[in-house]
Amino acid sequence: MNEIIEVKQLPIIVEQLQTIKADVTARVDDALSLACTEETVKAVKKARSDLNNEFENYEKRRKEVKKEIMSPYEKFEAIYKDCVTDIFEKADKELKAKISEVENGVKERKAAEVKEYFIEYAQSRNIDFLTFEMSGVKVGLSDSLKKLKENAKAFIDRVSDDLNLIETQEHSTEILVEYKNSLSVSSAITIVVERYKAIEAEKEREAERQRLEQQAKEAEKAVDEIITVPEEPVITPPTVEESSCITTFTITVSAPRSKWRELKDFLNNGGYKYEQHYCDKQ
């Protein structure tokens, strides 16, 4: 393998970093030793700026060196990918697809046989609402048919036991409906029992409400009977028909002629009978 990929010459980097380390350290120490006061703050700022500029110059050169070193390797890597990597990856992908095709075929045949067994055994237990997918049985490449069928049978047997238990319960039909949704007998029984408890509680609340309402009506009626004062009968006095009598008397009336009409209307409206004898005097 070493002969296939040979390095003719390693990159040679002539570095002088160790020779400048002492000088850089000395300048940094001098800057850090400066006392920073209101009088010297400008000098400290300048020392800091000089150090930052120097560091930026070193960083710029480091990046240039890295680029020079990486350039030959990047060219080699591109050639290596074309001559080696792409070829191997392509072969691996094609071989994987062929292997998967065969293995999937094996798993599909196993699954079909186990599913057929599942349906037949469920029918023998008089269970018609189960599907193979509901069993949760996973068919793996290394799983034996015997083990897979045992798992399928165990699932159906459990469901059969649950159904036998449900038949002994009150409200078995409703419990069965819930069970078909969850395949959990305890959950199905709990849901239906709690539902009927809620219904009974609601009936009791309604009966209590109606009882209190009836009591209130009866109490209101009793109060009305206590405080009601019977109306006294209206007694109409008998009508006594008066007999007419005739009385003659003389009244001298002195009034303007305009008042005579009023006097006449009074006598007429009052039910008086009279005779007129005019004796006008001015």
Buried (B, 14 or more C-beta within 10 A) or exposed (E): EEEEEEEEEEEEEEEEEEEEEEEBEEBBEEBEEBEEEEEEEEBBEEBEEEBEEEEEEEEEEEEEEEEEEEEEEEEEEEEEEEEEEEEEEEEEEEEEEEEEEEEEEEBEEBBEBBBEBBBEBBEEBEEEEBEBEEBEBEBEEEBEEEEBBEBBBEBBEEBBEBBEBBEEBEBBEBBBEBBEEEBEBEBBBEBBBEEEEEEEEEEEEEEEEEEEEEEEEEEEEEEEEEEEEEEEEEEEEEEEEEEEEEEEEEEEEEEEEEEEEEEEEEEEEEEEEEEEEEEEEE
